[in-house]
């Protein structure tokens, strides 16, 4: 998010209602974490012994191995592709520089779902390899089982590398060319100049992208479970759902929070003492034209992540969906109901997150003489993005049940009205994705000239009136972009939806999860294809806005929340 500054002279601070609302939102984001700690340590230490003996060691080891493998893979792929398309010109570069972002439209659990069938011993890929090699059955030749730690690293790495690619490319595009030229004049080779000049300068961007990729890896539950890797996230889910042990799940979730803190520390430490200079008046690095075999090798290298991370699973989903429809299976009523539930959930989360983001950003802009309080509230409100969905679900469950019971008792209602209506699920997703509208709205407010606001206030307009009549019309692009990102991410959210959904309530993500568990890939492919199509629009917009020109490219600064 943009650094918070004191309002320009002549502007009054926001009223008590705005400040109280912003404070309540910040406390609401922190509440699940505090509840989680109370659940974990308030239920006694009896649970910790079995957890430390039988659950946590293996789950923590698997999580560490998965994070290490995915981190190494996304760094290599993301940084390598970013430098390749920035510093070199080769056939297909104009398409690949934005196509490399396409895996962002693919949730990790969908890619795992697709590759489980594609790479099955009797699937199309292994069947084609055996045909080429002259083998007749899987007993004679088969690839290593995808349901393994290397398989999970492979799938997650080729889906999540765009986080590193996006931030690294933005940094490479803004690096002044004279630094690389000076290194070459001092005798460095092109490779040496990259490793000794360009790469160290890109370290802050790499830290941001790596931390985002690892947080997404930690939040994943579908791909890890499909591929047989028992991570901390999977352990939380199975402990709660299978064993009905909420206290044990809370204690495992606390262990996950330590991992989250370590990842945030990694990102902050990677950017420590770094500053970002403007390269608008400096000549950017000019791509070197490759010829012959080197040019086609570069095209193949940059195309491979797109083919593995997007094209192959997308074609599989299209093929399986078409096969389902061609066989007369049609679209079941359950899938149609899941689509309706998904759209309703995403719409509710979008309205809640954008409204809360507007309150937080506006209150932070208008805090008058209390910028430190504004900074604390804004940062607290955006912490939900770093907290995995399973952790949020565990933390929200106890206060939501208590409030639901009190509400039902007060009005004589039956059951749990908020849980049954999906309100708790909407709140959990809104907390998780609140960072997106807050960051976009703060950036939009920073671009509005203070003179416009000063004129409105000098003419006697109130704070709310200035927001309604001046800022909201100017903030429409930022509000629309934030709403789009929240809507699509809410459609894809799996962990929180699995844990907090009402009874008999399925979204496309949970429908796909259930179909994959049953091994019915054809109908699951239709749900997966719908999620991917919804995710393509924000990726296309992101490619246009972030990778258009070097002058427009930017990297989150030290005070920005990615």
Secondary structure, 3 states (H helix, E strand, C coil): CCCCCCCCCCCCCCCHHHHHHHHHHHHHHHHHHHHHHHHHHHCCCHHHHHHHHHHHHHHHHHHHHHHHHHHHHHHHHHHHHHHHHHHEECCCHHHHHHHCCHHHHCCHHHHHHHHHHHCCCCCHHHHHHHHHHCCCCCCCCCCCCCCCHHHHHHHHHHHHHHHHHHHHHHHHHHCEHHHHHHHHHCCCCHHHHHHHHHHHHCHHHHHHHHHHHHHHHHHCCHHHHHCCCCCHHHHHHHHHHHCCCHHHHHHHHHHHHHHHHHHHHHHHHHCCCCCCCCCCCCCECCCEECCHHHHHHHHHHHHHHHHHHHHHHHHHHHHHHHHHHHCCCCCCHHHHHHHHHHHHHHHHHHHHHHHHHHHHHHHHHCCCCCHHHHHHHHHHHCHHHHCCHHHHHHHHHHHHHHHHHHHHHHHCCCCCHHHHHCHHHHHHHHHHHHHHHHHHHHHHHHCCCHHHHHHHHHCCCCHHHHHHHHHHHHCHHHHHHHHHHHHHHHHHCCHHHHHHCCCCCCCHHHHHHHHHHHCCHHHHHHHHHHHHHHHHHHHHHHHHHHCCCCCCCCCCCCCCCC
